[in-house]
């Protein structure tokens, strides 16, 4: 019952109770995910397509799977039939591939545009300028099998709270700005995916609508 207790404690710490909790289950066994499911969780996040494909058929059908890691274009086809939300769309090429595979699966796939807000070069994502240019493209407006429902960002891995807060605040401002524009059909920005185990409370204070939390639910991760 440890996972159930962890979930209960975690929710008590939330600054916003309406913020969606996505349980990050990467590297965790199916049994742990089932335990979290039995405790009421329905949204789970994985960062590798292969792990997601392996776990999905072993677990209940009403789980809403989130792809939260860097997604390679050649892996989209494996998750397109069932994925609930893709958080890390970081290029137009990837978006076009998601659209293509969604069309084949006869689906419309919800996506978030990942914005590079951190100071670390290792993190992925669009710049503000790249998003503003992309949404003007006729090719972008022609994508009928993807729905852009918000933005995602990962803050710098630092103990400096003011830096993390400024990065999250900047992402919220960008979404607010985009929502003042004449956006193409299929783009309605409501969701802001920001905040993980170490910074989710700051993210919630800055407007996050969904947080991605793993270790606070499942315990420390064991990497192979």
N, C-alpha and C positions, 0 to 999 in steps of 0.2 A: 504493500500500500504506500510505499515511499513516494512514488511518482504522484499519486493522488494528493498526498500531503504537500508535496512541493508545489503543485499547481495551485492549491488552495492558498498557501502562503504567498506565492507570487502575485496572485490576483489582488491580495490585500494591499500589496505595495504599489499597485497601479495608481498613477496620478489621474488617469482618465479611464473609467470603467467601460466606456464605449469603444475603447481601442481594441482591435482584434489581435488576439494572441495566436501567432503561428509557431507551433512547436517544432523546433529544428531537430529532426530525427536522424540527421546524417551520421553514419557509422554505428547507429544504434540498432539492436536486433529487433525483429518483428514483434517479439514478446513484449518489449518495452513500449513499442508503439501501441500495441493492443491494450496494454495497461492504461496508457494515457487516454486511449479511445474510451475504455470502460469508465474512466473518470469524467467523461464528457467532452473531451477534445475531438474536434473534427477537422481542423486545419493543421496540416503537417508540411514542413519544408525540407527539401533535399537539395544538395548542391551538385550531385552527379547524376546524369541521365541514366546511366546503367544501374546504379543503386535504386533509383526510383522505379525503373522498369522491373527490377527483380522483386521489389517489395509490394508493388501495387496489387498484383493478383492474389497475394497471400493475406490481404487485409480487407475489412469491410468496404463494400462498394460506395458507401456514402461519404467516405473520406474525401476531403478536398485537398488535392496535392498542389503544393506551390514549388516551382523551380526557383530557388533563390541564389544559385551559384552562377558562375560564368558558363553560358551555354554555347557549345560549338554548333555550327550550322549543320554539320553532318549527323548530329544527334537529335535534331528536332523531330524527325519522323517517328522516333521511338516513343516520344511522350505526347505527341500531338493528339492521339485518340482520346486521352483521358485527363490531361493536365487542366487544373482549375485556373491557375494564374502563373504567368512567367514574369518574375520580378526584374531580371537582369538584362533587359534588352538594351544593348550598348552600341548597336550599329544599324544602319539602314539595311545592309545586306542581311543581317540576322532577321530583321523584321519581315523582309520580303520572303525569306525561307519559311518563317513561321506561317505567314499568310498562305504560301504554296501548300504546306503540309496540312494546314487547317482545312483548306479547300478540299484536299484529297480525303480527309476524314469527315467531310461534310459538317464542319463545326466553325464557330467563330470563337477565337481564343483571346481571352483578356490578357493584356500585357501592361507592364509598367516600364517607362523609359528610365534607365539607370543614368544618373547624373554624377559626374566626377566632382565630389565636393571636398575630398580629403587632400591633405598635403602629400600623401604618399603616391609615388608614381606607379606602384604595383597595382593600384586599384583601377577598375575599368569604369567606363561611362562617357556619356556625351558631355560636351561643354554647353553652356547656355546658347552660344552662337550657333553651334551645330544643330541644336533642336529647332531654333528659330528658322534656320535655313531649310531644314528637312521638311517641316510642316507646310512650307510653301510649295513644295514640289508636286506637280500633277500626279507623278508616280505614287507619291505618298497617299494622296486622296483616293487613288484607284484601288488601294488595298481594302478589300471588302470582307476578308475573313479574319481580321484582327481588330480588336477594340482597345484603344489606349485609354486606360481608366485612371492613370496617375503617374507618380514619379517614385523612384527608389534611390536611396543614397546611403553610403557607408562613411561614417565620420573617421577622422584621423585616429589612429590607435595611440592615445595620449592620456595622461592624467590631468591635462589642463582643461578643466571644465568649460572655461570661457571660450576656448577654441572649438570644442565639440558643439557647444550651444550656438556659436556663430555659424557653424557649418549647417546645422539643422535649420536654423532660422533662415539662412540664405536659400535653402531648398524650398521651404514653405513660401518664401517671397517669390521665388521663381514660379511656383505653381499658381500663386495668386495672379502674377503678371500674365502668365499664359492664358488664364481664364478670362482675362479682359480682352483677349484677341478674338478675331473671327476664326475659330478653329474648324478644321475640316470635319465632315461627318465621320462618326466612328471614333471621335476623340472627345471624351468628357472627363475632365480631370477631377476626381474626387478623393482618390486614395493616395496616401503618403506613407510609403513603407520605409521607416527609419527607426533605428534603435535595436540594440541587441542586449545580451545579458548585462554588459557593463555600463550601458548608457541609455537604457530604455526610458528611464524616468525623465531625463533631460529631453529626450526625443518627444515624449508625450506632452511635456510642457510647451514644446515648440510646435505642436500641431500634428504629430504622428497619428495616423489612423490604424496602423498595424505595426506590430513589433515582432522581431524574429528572435526567439529565445530557445536555447538548447540546454546548456549546462545547468541552469537554475531549475530545470525540470527533470532532466535525465541524469544529472551528475556529470562529473568530469569525463571528457571524451578520451577513449583509448585509441590511439592511432596505430595502425598496423605497421 
